[in-house]
Amino acid sequence: MRFHSLPKSKRYAENESEYAVVLERYNTVLDELFAGADMYVITPRWAAEPEVPPLQPDSGYWQSLLVEDDPEPEFRT
């Protein structure tokens, strides 16, 4: 499913008013999908070190994964 973030299917916001439109539309979709329910957001983050500090004060670190037999060790997960 695709939600258009900007009028006329424009892909990227170029100014503050367009960012406001994007935020309003995302919030509308999230309100409809998750009204009255807990929602958790998991974001991947790539790093050389196994532990990554939380991005938000009330968020928490969940888990790190290391693929030992990765053919490209400089891009380990």
SEKE-376132 format. One line per 10 residues: number of its first residue (from 1); their letters; for each residue x, y, z of N, C-alpha, C. Coordinates in nm, 4 decimals. Layout:
BEGIN
NUM = a = X Y Z X Y Z X Y Z | ...
//
This chain:
BEGIN
1 = mrfhslpksk = 0.0837 -0.1153 0.0000 0.0000 0.0000 0.0000 0.0895 0.1233 0.0000 | 0.0539 0.2193 -0.0763 0.1318 0.3425 -0.0823 0.0456 0.4585 -0.0375 | 0.1023 0.5405 0.0489 0.0366 0.6623 0.0914 0.1141 0.7788 0.0303 | 0.0441 0.8640 -0.0395 0.1101 0.9791 -0.1004 0.1389 1.0814 0.0084 | 0.2625 1.1205 0.0194 0.3037 1.2125 0.1242 0.2811 1.3583 0.0862 | 0.2822 1.3863 -0.0398 0.2645 1.5237 -0.0868 0.1678 1.5266 -0.2043 | 0.1021 1.6409 -0.2275 0.0125 1.6518 -0.3429 0.0844 1.6210 -0.4744 | 0.0085 1.5714 -0.5694 0.0563 1.5364 -0.7036 0.1693 1.4339 -0.6998 | 0.1693 1.3491 -0.5971 0.2671 1.2400 -0.5821 0.4114 1.2882 -0.5757 | 0.4323 1.4100 -0.5344 0.5678 1.4616 -0.5172 0.6375 1.3796 -0.4096
11 = ryaeneseya = 0.7621 1.3462 -0.4289 0.8322 1.2549 -0.3388 0.8937 1.3199 -0.2165 | 0.9563 1.4370 -0.2310 1.0332 1.4960 -0.1218 0.9873 1.6377 -0.0915 | 0.9752 1.6661 0.0370 0.9405 1.8010 0.0794 1.0587 1.8939 0.0541 | 1.0280 2.0150 0.0097 1.1328 2.1115 -0.0197 1.1289 2.2345 0.0699 | 1.0231 2.2474 0.1511 1.0143 2.3627 0.2402 0.9311 2.3260 0.3630 | 0.9219 2.4187 0.4575 0.8547 2.3912 0.5848 0.7069 2.3593 0.5663 | 0.6394 2.4265 0.4748 0.4967 2.4001 0.4558 0.4741 2.2595 0.3999 | 0.5637 2.2128 0.3127 0.5521 2.0764 0.2612 0.5834 1.9739 0.3705 | 0.6807 2.0035 0.4565 0.7073 1.9141 0.5699 0.5854 1.9056 0.6617 | 0.5143 2.0168 0.6794 0.3936 2.0170 0.7621 0.2857 1.9275 0.7005
21 = vvleryntvl = 0.2727 1.9311 0.5683 0.1756 1.8451 0.4988 0.2117 1.6980 0.5206 | 0.3392 1.6648 0.5052 0.3851 1.5272 0.5240 0.3541 1.4807 0.6661 | 0.3877 1.5617 0.7649 0.3643 1.5244 0.9046 0.2158 1.5057 0.9322 | 0.1323 1.5950 0.8814 -0.0120 1.5825 0.9020 -0.0662 1.4532 0.8398 | -0.0210 1.4206 0.7207 -0.0688 1.2989 0.6542 -0.0208 1.1726 0.7259 | 0.1055 1.1700 0.7692 0.1555 1.0539 0.8433 0.0789 1.0369 0.9733 | 0.0555 1.1465 1.0441 -0.0179 1.1385 1.1699 -0.1610 1.0912 1.1486 | -0.2243 1.1322 1.0391 -0.3598 1.0871 1.0084 -0.3633 0.9362 0.9867 | -0.2699 0.8849 0.9098 -0.2632 0.7408 0.8846 -0.2364 0.6645 1.0148 | -0.1396 0.7114 1.0934 -0.1078 0.6437 1.2197 -0.2247 0.6472 1.3168
31 = delfagadmy = -0.2968 0.7591 1.3234 -0.4147 0.7669 1.4101 -0.5205 0.6659 1.3697 | -0.5406 0.6477 1.2413 -0.6400 0.5514 1.1942 -0.5971 0.4071 1.2207 | -0.4709 0.3788 1.2014 -0.4228 0.2414 1.2174 -0.4040 0.2002 1.3631 | -0.3621 0.2934 1.4483 -0.3218 0.2562 1.5840 -0.3951 0.3331 1.6929 | -0.5126 0.3851 1.6650 -0.5863 0.4618 1.7653 -0.6144 0.3756 1.8882 | -0.5744 0.4254 2.0053 -0.6013 0.3554 2.1297 -0.5137 0.2343 2.1551 | -0.4116 0.2133 2.0772 -0.3254 0.0954 2.0925 -0.1808 0.1399 2.1106 | -0.1039 0.0547 2.1767 0.0392 0.0793 2.1866 0.1042 0.0503 2.0523 | 0.2009 0.1304 2.0171 0.2724 0.1098 1.8925 0.4213 0.1180 1.9220 | 0.4961 0.0245 1.8698 0.6410 0.0228 1.8866 0.7056 0.0408 1.7505
41 = vitprwaaep = 0.8070 0.1230 1.7465 0.8792 0.1482 1.6224 1.0193 0.0920 1.6383 | 1.0573 0.0057 1.5475 1.1908 -0.0526 1.5485 1.2627 -0.0015 1.4249 | 1.3783 0.0583 1.4467 1.4553 0.1116 1.3349 1.5913 0.0446 1.3316 | 1.6337 -0.0025 1.2161 1.7676 -0.0607 1.2060 1.8721 0.0496 1.2070 | 1.9837 0.0171 1.2632 2.0943 0.1118 1.2651 2.2226 0.0344 1.2461 | 2.3048 0.0760 1.1534 2.4297 0.0073 1.1231 2.5431 0.0765 1.1965 | 2.6258 -0.0031 1.2632 2.7358 0.0544 1.3386 2.8494 -0.0461 1.3510 | 2.9691 0.0048 1.3737 3.0852 -0.0824 1.3921 3.0844 -0.1470 1.5300 | 3.0249 -0.0807 1.6278 3.0176 -0.1326 1.7639 2.8848 -0.2035 1.7859 | 2.8820 -0.3086 1.8700 2.7584 -0.3842 1.8892 2.6468 -0.3076 1.9599
51 = evpplqpdsg = 2.6782 -0.2183 2.0529 2.5725 -0.1475 2.1241 2.5564 -0.0075 2.0686 | 2.4319 0.0295 2.0466 2.3992 0.1603 1.9926 2.3171 0.2338 2.0981 | 2.3561 0.3551 2.1357 2.2771 0.4276 2.2362 2.1395 0.4636 2.1820 | 2.0392 0.4734 2.2690 1.9044 0.5103 2.2243 1.9034 0.6477 2.1585 | 1.8189 0.6619 2.0576 1.8064 0.7902 1.9894 1.7191 0.8867 2.0693 | 1.6236 0.8335 2.1440 1.5335 0.9149 2.2249 1.5524 0.8786 2.3718 | 1.5343 0.9723 2.4630 1.5556 0.9437 2.6056 1.4693 0.8302 2.6598 | 1.3472 0.8150 2.6097 1.2591 0.7113 2.6612 1.2613 0.5832 2.5776 | 1.3517 0.5764 2.4803 1.3629 0.4544 2.4003 1.4708 0.3661 2.4609 | 1.4742 0.2433 2.4171 1.5722 0.1520 2.4722 1.6414 0.0704 2.3655
61 = ywqsllvedd = 1.7595 0.0287 2.3998 1.8355 -0.0588 2.3102 1.7742 -0.1967 2.3158 | 1.7601 -0.2640 2.2015 1.6974 -0.3942 2.2002 1.7980 -0.5043 2.1749 | 1.8652 -0.5047 2.0626 1.9528 -0.6167 2.0324 2.0505 -0.5836 1.9217 | 2.1672 -0.6505 1.9247 2.2652 -0.6426 1.8165 2.2834 -0.7814 1.7584 | 2.3092 -0.7857 1.6314 2.3341 -0.9128 1.5639 2.4681 -0.9047 1.4931 | 2.5422 -1.0131 1.4974 2.6686 -1.0200 1.4263 2.6687 -1.1477 1.3435 | 2.6888 -1.1326 1.2146 2.6948 -1.2467 1.1248 2.8423 -1.2820 1.1077 | 2.8859 -1.3919 1.1675 3.0278 -1.4294 1.1677 3.0814 -1.4656 1.0295 | 3.0007 -1.5341 0.9496 3.0501 -1.5801 0.8192 3.0078 -1.4852 0.7065 | 2.9926 -1.3608 0.7388 2.9542 -1.2601 0.6404 3.0651 -1.2480 0.5360
71 = pepefrt = 3.0330 -1.2575 0.4068 3.1364 -1.2461 0.3033 3.1962 -1.1059 0.2946 | 3.1268 -1.0059 0.3490 3.1786 -0.8695 0.3498 3.1838 -0.8200 0.4942 | 3.2898 -0.8549 0.5686 3.2934 -0.8234 0.7111 3.2855 -0.6750 0.7450 | 3.3227 -0.5891 0.6506 3.3134 -0.4462 0.6798 3.1679 -0.3979 0.6838 | 3.0751 -0.4818 0.6365 2.9328 -0.4480 0.6383 2.8549 -0.5435 0.7282 | 2.9117 -0.5793 0.8402 2.8429 -0.6738 0.9299 2.7166 -0.6140 0.9875 | 2.6243 -0.7026 1.0150 2.4954 -0.6633 1.0714 2.5027 -0.6681 1.2225
//
